[in-house]
């Protein structure tokens, strides 16, 4: 085990709203995020705090490549989380997955669906204002109106009745 492996934090929007990046004092910890996260930080106070982190080089903006995004999207589909994840969530998971060979990656997020995806990808996470998920889950996507169960994990609407598909915990 390499004890000198660097620590990489990937921050979701909730971490910037908590100004977490300004609380990290260890210079050997690298902080990353994506453009989509930056775009979600809109209020003046948090935008200024984010801009401080960017201007001093404390926070780096990196985008996951398309190959990694496809891997993450496929995993989200297989565990039934795609329906609950935003494109920003998928970007964060993709960035963490892309960086995982460069050090110990920890994603800072309060999003339960993102945490579940990260668990299934083998990536550590740390919640800030929530307890976080206690155990991983898998879901099925189905129609509450007519009972149709989707096999196409990209479907959003029922092909039989047109109702919006929802997810349900998959029981073993």
CORKA-V82397 format. One record per residue. N is the residue number from 1. OMEGA is omega in radians with two decimals (* if undefined). NEAR is the number of other ideal C-beta (glycine too) atoms within 12 Angstrom. D_FIRST is the distance of its C-alpha to the first C-alpha in Angstrom with 1 decimal. Layout:
BEGIN
<<N:OMEGA:NEAR:D_FIRST> <N:OMEGA:NEAR:D_FIRST>>
END
This chain:
BEGIN
<<1:-3.13:5:0.0> <2:-3.12:9:3.8> <3:-3.13:8:6.1> <4:-3.13:9:8.9> <5:-3.08:17:8.9> <6:3.12:22:12.5> <7:3.13:24:14.2> <8:3.06:31:16.9> <9:3.04:39:19.7> <10:-3.03:49:22.3> <11:3.02:51:25.5> <12:-3.09:48:28.2> <13:-3.11:36:31.8> <14:3.13:33:31.7> <15:3.11:39:29.2> <16:3.09:43:31.6> <17:3.06:26:34.5> <18:-3.11:26:32.8> <19:-3.11:26:32.1> <20:-3.10:35:28.4> <21:3.12:40:27.6> <22:-3.14:24:29.9> <23:-3.12:19:28.2> <24:-3.08:25:24.8> <25:-3.13:11:25.1> <26:-3.09:12:21.6> <27:-3.11:12:22.1> <28:3.07:15:18.4> <29:3.12:26:18.6> <30:-3.10:28:20.0> <31:-3.13:40:22.7> <32:2.97:40:24.0> <33:-3.12:41:26.9> <34:3.10:37:29.5> <35:-3.13:23:33.2> <36:3.06:25:34.2> <37:3.14:45:32.6> <38:-3.14:29:34.4> <39:3.12:18:37.6> <40:3.12:27:37.3> <41:-2.96:34:37.4> <42:-3.06:15:41.2> <43:-2.98:14:42.6> <44:-3.08:10:43.4> <45:-3.11:16:41.4> <46:3.08:25:38.1> <47:3.11:20:38.8> <48:3.12:17:39.3> <49:3.09:26:36.1> <50:-3.14:35:34.2> <51:3.06:21:36.1> <52:3.13:18:35.1> <53:3.12:31:31.4> <54:-3.06:25:32.2> <55:3.12:12:34.6> <56:3.10:16:32.2> <57:-3.13:13:29.4> <58:-3.13:29:27.2> <59:3.11:34:27.4> <60:3.09:26:26.9> <61:3.14:27:28.8> <62:3.11:27:27.3> <63:3.05:24:28.6> <64:3.12:34:26.7> <65:-3.04:17:28.1> <66:3.12:14:30.5> <67:3.13:13:28.2> <68:3.11:28:25.6> <69:3.11:27:28.4> <70:3.10:18:29.8> <71:-3.12:26:26.6> <72:3.12:38:26.5> <73:3.11:28:30.2> <74:3.11:23:30.1> <75:3.12:31:27.6> <76:3.10:39:29.8> <77:-3.06:29:32.8> <78:3.14:23:31.3> <79:3.09:33:30.5> <80:-3.12:33:33.8> <81:-3.05:39:32.6> <82:-3.10:32:34.1> <83:-3.07:28:37.4> <84:-3.07:26:35.8> <85:3.06:35:33.6> <86:3.08:25:35.0> <87:3.07:23:34.3> <88:3.09:31:32.5> <89:-3.14:40:30.2> <90:3.08:38:29.5> <91:-3.14:41:28.9> <92:3.11:52:26.3> <93:3.12:49:24.4> <94:3.12:41:24.8> <95:3.12:42:23.5> <96:3.13:45:20.4> <97:-3.13:35:19.8> <98:-3.07:30:20.5> <99:-2.96:35:18.0> <100:3.10:28:15.1> <101:-3.10:16:13.6> <102:-3.13:20:14.0> <103:3.07:25:11.9> <104:-3.09:26:11.7> <105:3.05:34:15.3> <106:3.10:32:17.5> <107:3.11:47:21.2> <108:-3.09:43:23.8> <109:3.04:45:26.7> <110:-3.08:28:29.3> <111:-3.08:34:30.3> <112:3.14:27:29.9> <113:3.08:33:30.4> <114:3.10:47:27.7> <115:3.13:39:25.3> <116:3.10:35:26.2> <117:3.13:45:25.6> <118:3.11:41:22.2> <119:-3.12:28:21.2> <120:3.07:30:22.5> <121:-3.13:36:20.5> <122:-3.12:20:17.2> <123:3.14:37:17.2> <124:3.07:25:17.0> <125:3.10:37:20.3> <126:3.06:31:22.0> <127:3.11:25:25.8> <128:-3.02:27:28.0> <129:3.10:16:31.4> <130:3.09:19:31.0> <131:-3.08:11:29.1> <132:3.14:25:27.4> <133:3.13:23:27.4> <134:3.11:12:26.9> <135:-3.13:12:26.2> <136:3.12:25:26.1> <137:2.97:24:29.5> <138:-3.07:24:31.3> <139:2.93:31:34.8> <140:3.12:27:37.8> <141:-3.05:33:40.1> <142:3.12:27:43.8> <143:3.11:24:47.3> <144:-3.08:16:48.6> <145:-3.05:15:52.2> <146:3.09:16:52.5> <147:3.12:16:49.4> <148:3.07:23:48.2> <149:-3.07:23:44.5> <150:2.98:29:42.9> <151:3.10:15:41.2> <152:-3.01:16:40.9> <153:3.05:26:38.1> <154:-3.13:18:39.5> <155:3.05:26:42.8> <156:-3.12:19:43.8> <157:-3.12:20:47.3> <158:3.12:22:48.9> <159:-3.13:17:50.7> <160:-3.05:16:53.3> <161:3.09:15:54.4> <162:3.14:14:52.7> <163:3.10:19:51.0> <164:3.11:18:47.6> <165:3.12:33:44.8> <166:3.12:24:42.6> <167:3.12:30:39.5> <168:3.11:20:39.3> <169:3.12:18:36.4> <170:3.13:17:36.0> <171:-3.08:8:36.6> <172:*:6:35.1>>
END
